[in-house]
Amino acid sequence: MKFRILIFFGFFLLCSACFSNAGWFGPSNFDECLLEKMKGQDQSMLKISARMCEKEFPYERELGFGYFNHIKYRWMTDINQISVEIEQNNGDYIITKIRASFSKKPYEEQPKYGFDSDITKEISIIGDKIGSFQVDDGLSYKSMQINAIYGKYRK
């Protein structure tokens, strides 16, 4: 009899561990987490709840221009390639991609407001460090402007 009870509780523990990861005992994604955290809360708690859920369920999002304060980057050209390297990232997000414009005009010849670009690309950043793309005559590009930074919360 004791053996049957032991097997029953062992099976119950095994099943509860499996199901808890599937969202049975809590949220399994960002949206469910937000719904759970906001249940019975005032609308003013939305930003705090969203930050808490983003920490638990990171997703890629546009970080905004304020994130430039957290990164140091450089870009390089080659005969048939342009690369962007994130040299330093002191922020809470892992950089996943950037959208940047490149011009054959040097910075000094760019208009005071705006940027005359020849190409604009979304570049995937591998491992929060480097990304590149193929281009004809890469050495002819003289200036770059980052238009957007995307990232995921660093767990």
Chimera marker file (.cmm) of the C-alpha trace (Angstrom):
<marker_set name="trace">
<marker id="1" x="0.000" y="0.000" z="0.000" r="1" g="1" b="0" radius="0.5"/>
<marker id="2" x="2.794" y="2.426" z="0.889" r="1" g="1" b="0" radius="0.5"/>
<marker id="3" x="4.462" y="1.591" z="-2.422" r="1" g="1" b="0" radius="0.5"/>
<marker id="4" x="1.311" y="2.614" z="-4.360" r="1" g="1" b="0" radius="0.5"/>
<marker id="5" x="1.079" y="5.919" z="-2.475" r="1" g="1" b="0" radius="0.5"/>
<marker id="6" x="4.757" y="6.593" z="-3.160" r="1" g="1" b="0" radius="0.5"/>
<marker id="7" x="4.287" y="5.873" z="-6.889" r="1" g="1" b="0" radius="0.5"/>
<marker id="8" x="1.183" y="8.121" z="-6.977" r="1" g="1" b="0" radius="0.5"/>
<marker id="9" x="2.987" y="11.077" z="-5.383" r="1" g="1" b="0" radius="0.5"/>
<marker id="10" x="6.044" y="10.530" z="-7.582" r="1" g="1" b="0" radius="0.5"/>
<marker id="11" x="3.854" y="10.569" z="-10.683" r="1" g="1" b="0" radius="0.5"/>
<marker id="12" x="2.018" y="13.689" z="-9.411" r="1" g="1" b="0" radius="0.5"/>
<marker id="13" x="5.293" y="15.555" z="-8.805" r="1" g="1" b="0" radius="0.5"/>
<marker id="14" x="6.628" y="14.570" z="-12.220" r="1" g="1" b="0" radius="0.5"/>
<marker id="15" x="3.452" y="15.727" z="-13.975" r="1" g="1" b="0" radius="0.5"/>
<marker id="16" x="3.202" y="18.994" z="-12.035" r="1" g="1" b="0" radius="0.5"/>
<marker id="17" x="6.804" y="19.882" z="-12.963" r="1" g="1" b="0" radius="0.5"/>
<marker id="18" x="6.065" y="19.231" z="-16.652" r="1" g="1" b="0" radius="0.5"/>
<marker id="19" x="2.809" y="21.176" z="-16.684" r="1" g="1" b="0" radius="0.5"/>
<marker id="20" x="4.132" y="24.157" z="-14.735" r="1" g="1" b="0" radius="0.5"/>
<marker id="21" x="6.493" y="24.904" z="-17.627" r="1" g="1" b="0" radius="0.5"/>
<marker id="22" x="3.594" y="24.772" z="-20.073" r="1" g="1" b="0" radius="0.5"/>
<marker id="23" x="1.816" y="27.699" z="-18.431" r="1" g="1" b="0" radius="0.5"/>
<marker id="24" x="-0.601" y="25.758" z="-16.223" r="1" g="1" b="0" radius="0.5"/>
<marker id="25" x="0.606" y="27.454" z="-13.030" r="1" g="1" b="0" radius="0.5"/>
<marker id="26" x="1.477" y="30.863" z="-14.454" r="1" g="1" b="0" radius="0.5"/>
<marker id="27" x="1.851" y="32.826" z="-17.664" r="1" g="1" b="0" radius="0.5"/>
<marker id="28" x="3.677" y="31.276" z="-20.604" r="1" g="1" b="0" radius="0.5"/>
<marker id="29" x="4.261" y="34.451" z="-22.654" r="1" g="1" b="0" radius="0.5"/>
<marker id="30" x="4.433" y="38.245" z="-22.380" r="1" g="1" b="0" radius="0.5"/>
<marker id="31" x="0.729" y="38.842" z="-23.117" r="1" g="1" b="0" radius="0.5"/>
<marker id="32" x="-0.483" y="36.344" z="-20.506" r="1" g="1" b="0" radius="0.5"/>
<marker id="33" x="1.947" y="37.807" z="-17.984" r="1" g="1" b="0" radius="0.5"/>
<marker id="34" x="0.652" y="41.330" z="-18.612" r="1" g="1" b="0" radius="0.5"/>
<marker id="35" x="-2.970" y="40.205" z="-18.254" r="1" g="1" b="0" radius="0.5"/>
<marker id="36" x="-2.128" y="38.455" z="-14.988" r="1" g="1" b="0" radius="0.5"/>
<marker id="37" x="-0.183" y="41.415" z="-13.563" r="1" g="1" b="0" radius="0.5"/>
<marker id="38" x="-2.867" y="43.955" z="-14.560" r="1" g="1" b="0" radius="0.5"/>
<marker id="39" x="-5.782" y="41.955" z="-13.122" r="1" g="1" b="0" radius="0.5"/>
<marker id="40" x="-7.521" y="44.343" z="-10.727" r="1" g="1" b="0" radius="0.5"/>
<marker id="41" x="-4.868" y="47.068" z="-11.173" r="1" g="1" b="0" radius="0.5"/>
<marker id="42" x="-5.288" y="50.699" z="-12.148" r="1" g="1" b="0" radius="0.5"/>
<marker id="43" x="-4.264" y="51.693" z="-15.702" r="1" g="1" b="0" radius="0.5"/>
<marker id="44" x="-1.371" y="53.695" z="-14.219" r="1" g="1" b="0" radius="0.5"/>
<marker id="45" x="0.380" y="50.390" z="-13.367" r="1" g="1" b="0" radius="0.5"/>
<marker id="46" x="0.626" y="49.340" z="-17.043" r="1" g="1" b="0" radius="0.5"/>
<marker id="47" x="4.242" y="50.511" z="-17.610" r="1" g="1" b="0" radius="0.5"/>
<marker id="48" x="5.515" y="48.865" z="-14.426" r="1" g="1" b="0" radius="0.5"/>
<marker id="49" x="3.698" y="45.619" z="-15.235" r="1" g="1" b="0" radius="0.5"/>
<marker id="50" x="5.006" y="45.663" z="-18.804" r="1" g="1" b="0" radius="0.5"/>
<marker id="51" x="8.601" y="46.097" z="-17.577" r="1" g="1" b="0" radius="0.5"/>
<marker id="52" x="8.198" y="43.205" z="-15.140" r="1" g="1" b="0" radius="0.5"/>
<marker id="53" x="6.789" y="40.961" z="-17.877" r="1" g="1" b="0" radius="0.5"/>
<marker id="54" x="9.483" y="41.995" z="-20.365" r="1" g="1" b="0" radius="0.5"/>
<marker id="55" x="12.120" y="40.830" z="-17.876" r="1" g="1" b="0" radius="0.5"/>
<marker id="56" x="10.381" y="37.463" z="-17.641" r="1" g="1" b="0" radius="0.5"/>
<marker id="57" x="9.530" y="37.148" z="-21.363" r="1" g="1" b="0" radius="0.5"/>
<marker id="58" x="12.011" y="39.241" z="-23.409" r="1" g="1" b="0" radius="0.5"/>
<marker id="59" x="11.006" y="40.201" z="-26.946" r="1" g="1" b="0" radius="0.5"/>
<marker id="60" x="12.641" y="42.265" z="-29.680" r="1" g="1" b="0" radius="0.5"/>
<marker id="61" x="11.573" y="45.907" z="-29.718" r="1" g="1" b="0" radius="0.5"/>
<marker id="62" x="12.736" y="49.298" z="-30.934" r="1" g="1" b="0" radius="0.5"/>
<marker id="63" x="14.771" y="50.882" z="-28.164" r="1" g="1" b="0" radius="0.5"/>
<marker id="64" x="14.568" y="54.567" z="-29.068" r="1" g="1" b="0" radius="0.5"/>
<marker id="65" x="17.271" y="57.162" z="-29.501" r="1" g="1" b="0" radius="0.5"/>
<marker id="66" x="17.923" y="57.445" z="-25.751" r="1" g="1" b="0" radius="0.5"/>
<marker id="67" x="19.632" y="54.060" z="-25.967" r="1" g="1" b="0" radius="0.5"/>
<marker id="68" x="22.538" y="55.678" z="-27.863" r="1" g="1" b="0" radius="0.5"/>
<marker id="69" x="23.814" y="56.804" z="-24.445" r="1" g="1" b="0" radius="0.5"/>
<marker id="70" x="24.457" y="53.141" z="-23.596" r="1" g="1" b="0" radius="0.5"/>
<marker id="71" x="26.377" y="52.038" z="-26.685" r="1" g="1" b="0" radius="0.5"/>
<marker id="72" x="29.599" y="52.761" z="-28.484" r="1" g="1" b="0" radius="0.5"/>
<marker id="73" x="29.838" y="51.576" z="-32.086" r="1" g="1" b="0" radius="0.5"/>
<marker id="74" x="31.939" y="51.866" z="-35.216" r="1" g="1" b="0" radius="0.5"/>
<marker id="75" x="31.450" y="50.974" z="-38.848" r="1" g="1" b="0" radius="0.5"/>
<marker id="76" x="33.902" y="49.670" z="-41.424" r="1" g="1" b="0" radius="0.5"/>
<marker id="77" x="33.908" y="49.305" z="-45.193" r="1" g="1" b="0" radius="0.5"/>
<marker id="78" x="35.582" y="46.773" z="-47.416" r="1" g="1" b="0" radius="0.5"/>
<marker id="79" x="35.586" y="46.236" z="-51.178" r="1" g="1" b="0" radius="0.5"/>
<marker id="80" x="32.220" y="44.458" z="-51.119" r="1" g="1" b="0" radius="0.5"/>
<marker id="81" x="30.968" y="44.728" z="-47.540" r="1" g="1" b="0" radius="0.5"/>
<marker id="82" x="29.894" y="47.183" z="-44.846" r="1" g="1" b="0" radius="0.5"/>
<marker id="83" x="30.113" y="46.103" z="-41.185" r="1" g="1" b="0" radius="0.5"/>
<marker id="84" x="28.817" y="47.656" z="-37.987" r="1" g="1" b="0" radius="0.5"/>
<marker id="85" x="30.403" y="46.658" z="-34.680" r="1" g="1" b="0" radius="0.5"/>
<marker id="86" x="28.948" y="47.328" z="-31.235" r="1" g="1" b="0" radius="0.5"/>
<marker id="87" x="32.127" y="47.997" z="-29.253" r="1" g="1" b="0" radius="0.5"/>
<marker id="88" x="30.411" y="48.614" z="-25.920" r="1" g="1" b="0" radius="0.5"/>
<marker id="89" x="26.861" y="48.119" z="-24.656" r="1" g="1" b="0" radius="0.5"/>
<marker id="90" x="26.230" y="49.229" z="-21.068" r="1" g="1" b="0" radius="0.5"/>
<marker id="91" x="22.457" y="49.060" z="-21.297" r="1" g="1" b="0" radius="0.5"/>
<marker id="92" x="19.891" y="46.492" z="-20.205" r="1" g="1" b="0" radius="0.5"/>
<marker id="93" x="19.252" y="45.245" z="-23.755" r="1" g="1" b="0" radius="0.5"/>
<marker id="94" x="21.100" y="42.950" z="-26.138" r="1" g="1" b="0" radius="0.5"/>
<marker id="95" x="21.272" y="44.677" z="-29.527" r="1" g="1" b="0" radius="0.5"/>
<marker id="96" x="19.658" y="42.412" z="-32.151" r="1" g="1" b="0" radius="0.5"/>
<marker id="97" x="19.554" y="44.688" z="-35.198" r="1" g="1" b="0" radius="0.5"/>
<marker id="98" x="19.925" y="48.255" z="-36.392" r="1" g="1" b="0" radius="0.5"/>
<marker id="99" x="18.488" y="50.192" z="-39.299" r="1" g="1" b="0" radius="0.5"/>
<marker id="100" x="21.125" y="52.475" z="-40.796" r="1" g="1" b="0" radius="0.5"/>
<marker id="101" x="21.592" y="54.721" z="-43.802" r="1" g="1" b="0" radius="0.5"/>
<marker id="102" x="24.876" y="54.974" z="-45.687" r="1" g="1" b="0" radius="0.5"/>
<marker id="103" x="26.053" y="57.718" z="-48.006" r="1" g="1" b="0" radius="0.5"/>
<marker id="104" x="28.872" y="58.236" z="-50.450" r="1" g="1" b="0" radius="0.5"/>
<marker id="105" x="29.066" y="61.848" z="-49.228" r="1" g="1" b="0" radius="0.5"/>
<marker id="106" x="31.354" y="62.528" z="-46.265" r="1" g="1" b="0" radius="0.5"/>
<marker id="107" x="29.803" y="63.891" z="-43.052" r="1" g="1" b="0" radius="0.5"/>
<marker id="108" x="31.077" y="67.386" z="-43.837" r="1" g="1" b="0" radius="0.5"/>
<marker id="109" x="29.035" y="67.489" z="-47.058" r="1" g="1" b="0" radius="0.5"/>
<marker id="110" x="25.802" y="66.248" z="-45.474" r="1" g="1" b="0" radius="0.5"/>
<marker id="111" x="22.972" y="68.791" z="-45.112" r="1" g="1" b="0" radius="0.5"/>
<marker id="112" x="22.666" y="70.557" z="-41.752" r="1" g="1" b="0" radius="0.5"/>
<marker id="113" x="19.290" y="68.875" z="-41.146" r="1" g="1" b="0" radius="0.5"/>
<marker id="114" x="18.688" y="65.385" z="-42.506" r="1" g="1" b="0" radius="0.5"/>
<marker id="115" x="20.944" y="62.865" z="-44.173" r="1" g="1" b="0" radius="0.5"/>
<marker id="116" x="21.406" y="62.209" z="-47.908" r="1" g="1" b="0" radius="0.5"/>
<marker id="117" x="21.652" y="58.439" z="-48.077" r="1" g="1" b="0" radius="0.5"/>
<marker id="118" x="22.413" y="56.154" z="-50.978" r="1" g="1" b="0" radius="0.5"/>
<marker id="119" x="21.195" y="52.999" z="-49.210" r="1" g="1" b="0" radius="0.5"/>
<marker id="120" x="19.309" y="52.118" z="-46.021" r="1" g="1" b="0" radius="0.5"/>
<marker id="121" x="19.575" y="48.624" z="-44.547" r="1" g="1" b="0" radius="0.5"/>
<marker id="122" x="18.363" y="46.628" z="-41.570" r="1" g="1" b="0" radius="0.5"/>
<marker id="123" x="21.410" y="44.810" z="-40.237" r="1" g="1" b="0" radius="0.5"/>
<marker id="124" x="21.154" y="41.827" z="-37.884" r="1" g="1" b="0" radius="0.5"/>
<marker id="125" x="23.648" y="42.097" z="-35.057" r="1" g="1" b="0" radius="0.5"/>
<marker id="126" x="25.118" y="38.723" z="-34.119" r="1" g="1" b="0" radius="0.5"/>
<marker id="127" x="25.820" y="38.103" z="-30.439" r="1" g="1" b="0" radius="0.5"/>
<marker id="128" x="25.346" y="41.779" z="-29.444" r="1" g="1" b="0" radius="0.5"/>
<marker id="129" x="28.563" y="42.515" z="-31.354" r="1" g="1" b="0" radius="0.5"/>
<marker id="130" x="28.727" y="42.697" z="-35.156" r="1" g="1" b="0" radius="0.5"/>
<marker id="131" x="26.638" y="42.702" z="-38.306" r="1" g="1" b="0" radius="0.5"/>
<marker id="132" x="27.421" y="43.186" z="-41.974" r="1" g="1" b="0" radius="0.5"/>
<marker id="133" x="25.941" y="43.112" z="-45.468" r="1" g="1" b="0" radius="0.5"/>
<marker id="134" x="27.206" y="42.791" z="-49.030" r="1" g="1" b="0" radius="0.5"/>
<marker id="135" x="27.406" y="45.888" z="-51.207" r="1" g="1" b="0" radius="0.5"/>
<marker id="136" x="29.051" y="46.825" z="-54.496" r="1" g="1" b="0" radius="0.5"/>
<marker id="137" x="32.019" y="49.153" z="-54.051" r="1" g="1" b="0" radius="0.5"/>
<marker id="138" x="31.875" y="49.274" z="-50.248" r="1" g="1" b="0" radius="0.5"/>
<marker id="139" x="34.878" y="51.577" z="-50.052" r="1" g="1" b="0" radius="0.5"/>
<marker id="140" x="32.925" y="54.413" z="-51.711" r="1" g="1" b="0" radius="0.5"/>
<marker id="141" x="30.668" y="54.885" z="-48.646" r="1" g="1" b="0" radius="0.5"/>
<marker id="142" x="31.885" y="57.756" z="-46.458" r="1" g="1" b="0" radius="0.5"/>
<marker id="143" x="29.202" y="58.342" z="-43.820" r="1" g="1" b="0" radius="0.5"/>
<marker id="144" x="26.594" y="56.452" z="-41.809" r="1" g="1" b="0" radius="0.5"/>
<marker id="145" x="23.556" y="57.347" z="-39.729" r="1" g="1" b="0" radius="0.5"/>
<marker id="146" x="21.743" y="54.910" z="-37.413" r="1" g="1" b="0" radius="0.5"/>
<marker id="147" x="17.980" y="55.345" z="-37.774" r="1" g="1" b="0" radius="0.5"/>
<marker id="148" x="16.787" y="52.754" z="-35.239" r="1" g="1" b="0" radius="0.5"/>
<marker id="149" x="18.155" y="50.284" z="-32.695" r="1" g="1" b="0" radius="0.5"/>
<marker id="150" x="16.343" y="47.064" z="-31.776" r="1" g="1" b="0" radius="0.5"/>
<marker id="151" x="17.035" y="44.755" z="-28.880" r="1" g="1" b="0" radius="0.5"/>
<marker id="152" x="15.832" y="42.210" z="-26.318" r="1" g="1" b="0" radius="0.5"/>
<marker id="153" x="15.948" y="42.615" z="-22.558" r="1" g="1" b="0" radius="0.5"/>
<marker id="154" x="19.106" y="41.054" z="-21.135" r="1" g="1" b="0" radius="0.5"/>
<marker id="155" x="18.081" y="38.360" z="-18.626" r="1" g="1" b="0" radius="0.5"/>
<link id1="1" id2="2" r="1" g="1" b="0" radius="0.2"/>
<link id1="2" id2="3" r="1" g="1" b="0" radius="0.2"/>
<link id1="3" id2="4" r="1" g="1" b="0" radius="0.2"/>
<link id1="4" id2="5" r="1" g="1" b="0" radius="0.2"/>
<link id1="5" id2="6" r="1" g="1" b="0" radius="0.2"/>
<link id1="6" id2="7" r="1" g="1" b="0" radius="0.2"/>
<link id1="7" id2="8" r="1" g="1" b="0" radius="0.2"/>
<link id1="8" id2="9" r="1" g="1" b="0" radius="0.2"/>
<link id1="9" id2="10" r="1" g="1" b="0" radius="0.2"/>
<link id1="10" id2="11" r="1" g="1" b="0" radius="0.2"/>
<link id1="11" id2="12" r="1" g="1" b="0" radius="0.2"/>
<link id1="12" id2="13" r="1" g="1" b="0" radius="0.2"/>
<link id1="13" id2="14" r="1" g="1" b="0" radius="0.2"/>
<link id1="14" id2="15" r="1" g="1" b="0" radius="0.2"/>
<link id1="15" id2="16" r="1" g="1" b="0" radius="0.2"/>
<link id1="16" id2="17" r="1" g="1" b="0" radius="0.2"/>
<link id1="17" id2="18" r="1" g="1" b="0" radius="0.2"/>
<link id1="18" id2="19" r="1" g="1" b="0" radius="0.2"/>
<link id1="19" id2="20" r="1" g="1" b="0" radius="0.2"/>
<link id1="20" id2="21" r="1" g="1" b="0" radius="0.2"/>
<link id1="21" id2="22" r="1" g="1" b="0" radius="0.2"/>
<link id1="22" id2="23" r="1" g="1" b="0" radius="0.2"/>
<link id1="23" id2="24" r="1" g="1" b="0" radius="0.2"/>
<link id1="24" id2="25" r="1" g="1" b="0" radius="0.2"/>
<link id1="25" id2="26" r="1" g="1" b="0" radius="0.2"/>
<link id1="26" id2="27" r="1" g="1" b="0" radius="0.2"/>
<link id1="27" id2="28" r="1" g="1" b="0" radius="0.2"/>
<link id1="28" id2="29" r="1" g="1" b="0" radius="0.2"/>
<link id1="29" id2="30" r="1" g="1" b="0" radius="0.2"/>
<link id1="30" id2="31" r="1" g="1" b="0" radius="0.2"/>
<link id1="31" id2="32" r="1" g="1" b="0" radius="0.2"/>
<link id1="32" id2="33" r="1" g="1" b="0" radius="0.2"/>
<link id1="33" id2="34" r="1" g="1" b="0" radius="0.2"/>
<link id1="34" id2="35" r="1" g="1" b="0" radius="0.2"/>
<link id1="35" id2="36" r="1" g="1" b="0" radius="0.2"/>
<link id1="36" id2="37" r="1" g="1" b="0" radius="0.2"/>
<link id1="37" id2="38" r="1" g="1" b="0" radius="0.2"/>
<link id1="38" id2="39" r="1" g="1" b="0" radius="0.2"/>
<link id1="39" id2="40" r="1" g="1" b="0" radius="0.2"/>
<link id1="40" id2="41" r="1" g="1" b="0" radius="0.2"/>
<link id1="41" id2="42" r="1" g="1" b="0" radius="0.2"/>
<link id1="42" id2="43" r="1" g="1" b="0" radius="0.2"/>
<link id1="43" id2="44" r="1" g="1" b="0" radius="0.2"/>
<link id1="44" id2="45" r="1" g="1" b="0" radius="0.2"/>
<link id1="45" id2="46" r="1" g="1" b="0" radius="0.2"/>
<link id1="46" id2="47" r="1" g="1" b="0" radius="0.2"/>
<link id1="47" id2="48" r="1" g="1" b="0" radius="0.2"/>
<link id1="48" id2="49" r="1" g="1" b="0" radius="0.2"/>
<link id1="49" id2="50" r="1" g="1" b="0" radius="0.2"/>
<link id1="50" id2="51" r="1" g="1" b="0" radius="0.2"/>
<link id1="51" id2="52" r="1" g="1" b="0" radius="0.2"/>
<link id1="52" id2="53" r="1" g="1" b="0" radius="0.2"/>
<link id1="53" id2="54" r="1" g="1" b="0" radius="0.2"/>
<link id1="54" id2="55" r="1" g="1" b="0" radius="0.2"/>
<link id1="55" id2="56" r="1" g="1" b="0" radius="0.2"/>
<link id1="56" id2="57" r="1" g="1" b="0" radius="0.2"/>
<link id1="57" id2="58" r="1" g="1" b="0" radius="0.2"/>
<link id1="58" id2="59" r="1" g="1" b="0" radius="0.2"/>
<link id1="59" id2="60" r="1" g="1" b="0" radius="0.2"/>
<link id1="60" id2="61" r="1" g="1" b="0" radius="0.2"/>
<link id1="61" id2="62" r="1" g="1" b="0" radius="0.2"/>
<link id1="62" id2="63" r="1" g="1" b="0" radius="0.2"/>
<link id1="63" id2="64" r="1" g="1" b="0" radius="0.2"/>
<link id1="64" id2="65" r="1" g="1" b="0" radius="0.2"/>
<link id1="65" id2="66" r="1" g="1" b="0" radius="0.2"/>
<link id1="66" id2="67" r="1" g="1" b="0" radius="0.2"/>
<link id1="67" id2="68" r="1" g="1" b="0" radius="0.2"/>
<link id1="68" id2="69" r="1" g="1" b="0" radius="0.2"/>
<link id1="69" id2="70" r="1" g="1" b="0" radius="0.2"/>
<link id1="70" id2="71" r="1" g="1" b="0" radius="0.2"/>
<link id1="71" id2="72" r="1" g="1" b="0" radius="0.2"/>
<link id1="72" id2="73" r="1" g="1" b="0" radius="0.2"/>
<link id1="73" id2="74" r="1" g="1" b="0" radius="0.2"/>
<link id1="74" id2="75" r="1" g="1" b="0" radius="0.2"/>
<link id1="75" id2="76" r="1" g="1" b="0" radius="0.2"/>
<link id1="76" id2="77" r="1" g="1" b="0" radius="0.2"/>
<link id1="77" id2="78" r="1" g="1" b="0" radius="0.2"/>
<link id1="78" id2="79" r="1" g="1" b="0" radius="0.2"/>
<link id1="79" id2="80" r="1" g="1" b="0" radius="0.2"/>
<link id1="80" id2="81" r="1" g="1" b="0" radius="0.2"/>
<link id1="81" id2="82" r="1" g="1" b="0" radius="0.2"/>
<link id1="82" id2="83" r="1" g="1" b="0" radius="0.2"/>
<link id1="83" id2="84" r="1" g="1" b="0" radius="0.2"/>
<link id1="84" id2="85" r="1" g="1" b="0" radius="0.2"/>
<link id1="85" id2="86" r="1" g="1" b="0" radius="0.2"/>
<link id1="86" id2="87" r="1" g="1" b="0" radius="0.2"/>
<link id1="87" id2="88" r="1" g="1" b="0" radius="0.2"/>
<link id1="88" id2="89" r="1" g="1" b="0" radius="0.2"/>
<link id1="89" id2="90" r="1" g="1" b="0" radius="0.2"/>
<link id1="90" id2="91" r="1" g="1" b="0" radius="0.2"/>
<link id1="91" id2="92" r="1" g="1" b="0" radius="0.2"/>
<link id1="92" id2="93" r="1" g="1" b="0" radius="0.2"/>
<link id1="93" id2="94" r="1" g="1" b="0" radius="0.2"/>
<link id1="94" id2="95" r="1" g="1" b="0" radius="0.2"/>
<link id1="95" id2="96" r="1" g="1" b="0" radius="0.2"/>
<link id1="96" id2="97" r="1" g="1" b="0" radius="0.2"/>
<link id1="97" id2="98" r="1" g="1" b="0" radius="0.2"/>
<link id1="98" id2="99" r="1" g="1" b="0" radius="0.2"/>
<link id1="99" id2="100" r="1" g="1" b="0" radius="0.2"/>
<link id1="100" id2="101" r="1" g="1" b="0" radius="0.2"/>
<link id1="101" id2="102" r="1" g="1" b="0" radius="0.2"/>
<link id1="102" id2="103" r="1" g="1" b="0" radius="0.2"/>
<link id1="103" id2="104" r="1" g="1" b="0" radius="0.2"/>
<link id1="104" id2="105" r="1" g="1" b="0" radius="0.2"/>
<link id1="105" id2="106" r="1" g="1" b="0" radius="0.2"/>
<link id1="106" id2="107" r="1" g="1" b="0" radius="0.2"/>
<link id1="107" id2="108" r="1" g="1" b="0" radius="0.2"/>
<link id1="108" id2="109" r="1" g="1" b="0" radius="0.2"/>
<link id1="109" id2="110" r="1" g="1" b="0" radius="0.2"/>
<link id1="110" id2="111" r="1" g="1" b="0" radius="0.2"/>
<link id1="111" id2="112" r="1" g="1" b="0" radius="0.2"/>
<link id1="112" id2="113" r="1" g="1" b="0" radius="0.2"/>
<link id1="113" id2="114" r="1" g="1" b="0" radius="0.2"/>
<link id1="114" id2="115" r="1" g="1" b="0" radius="0.2"/>
<link id1="115" id2="116" r="1" g="1" b="0" radius="0.2"/>
<link id1="116" id2="117" r="1" g="1" b="0" radius="0.2"/>
<link id1="117" id2="118" r="1" g="1" b="0" radius="0.2"/>
<link id1="118" id2="119" r="1" g="1" b="0" radius="0.2"/>
<link id1="119" id2="120" r="1" g="1" b="0" radius="0.2"/>
<link id1="120" id2="121" r="1" g="1" b="0" radius="0.2"/>
<link id1="121" id2="122" r="1" g="1" b="0" radius="0.2"/>
<link id1="122" id2="123" r="1" g="1" b="0" radius="0.2"/>
<link id1="123" id2="124" r="1" g="1" b="0" radius="0.2"/>
<link id1="124" id2="125" r="1" g="1" b="0" radius="0.2"/>
<link id1="125" id2="126" r="1" g="1" b="0" radius="0.2"/>
<link id1="126" id2="127" r="1" g="1" b="0" radius="0.2"/>
<link id1="127" id2="128" r="1" g="1" b="0" radius="0.2"/>
<link id1="128" id2="129" r="1" g="1" b="0" radius="0.2"/>
<link id1="129" id2="130" r="1" g="1" b="0" radius="0.2"/>
<link id1="130" id2="131" r="1" g="1" b="0" radius="0.2"/>
<link id1="131" id2="132" r="1" g="1" b="0" radius="0.2"/>
<link id1="132" id2="133" r="1" g="1" b="0" radius="0.2"/>
<link id1="133" id2="134" r="1" g="1" b="0" radius="0.2"/>
<link id1="134" id2="135" r="1" g="1" b="0" radius="0.2"/>
<link id1="135" id2="136" r="1" g="1" b="0" radius="0.2"/>
<link id1="136" id2="137" r="1" g="1" b="0" radius="0.2"/>
<link id1="137" id2="138" r="1" g="1" b="0" radius="0.2"/>
<link id1="138" id2="139" r="1" g="1" b="0" radius="0.2"/>
<link id1="139" id2="140" r="1" g="1" b="0" radius="0.2"/>
<link id1="140" id2="141" r="1" g="1" b="0" radius="0.2"/>
<link id1="141" id2="142" r="1" g="1" b="0" radius="0.2"/>
<link id1="142" id2="143" r="1" g="1" b="0" radius="0.2"/>
<link id1="143" id2="144" r="1" g="1" b="0" radius="0.2"/>
<link id1="144" id2="145" r="1" g="1" b="0" radius="0.2"/>
<link id1="145" id2="146" r="1" g="1" b="0" radius="0.2"/>
<link id1="146" id2="147" r="1" g="1" b="0" radius="0.2"/>
<link id1="147" id2="148" r="1" g="1" b="0" radius="0.2"/>
<link id1="148" id2="149" r="1" g="1" b="0" radius="0.2"/>
<link id1="149" id2="150" r="1" g="1" b="0" radius="0.2"/>
<link id1="150" id2="151" r="1" g="1" b="0" radius="0.2"/>
<link id1="151" id2="152" r="1" g="1" b="0" radius="0.2"/>
<link id1="152" id2="153" r="1" g="1" b="0" radius="0.2"/>
<link id1="153" id2="154" r="1" g="1" b="0" radius="0.2"/>
<link id1="154" id2="155" r="1" g="1" b="0" radius="0.2"/>
</marker_set>
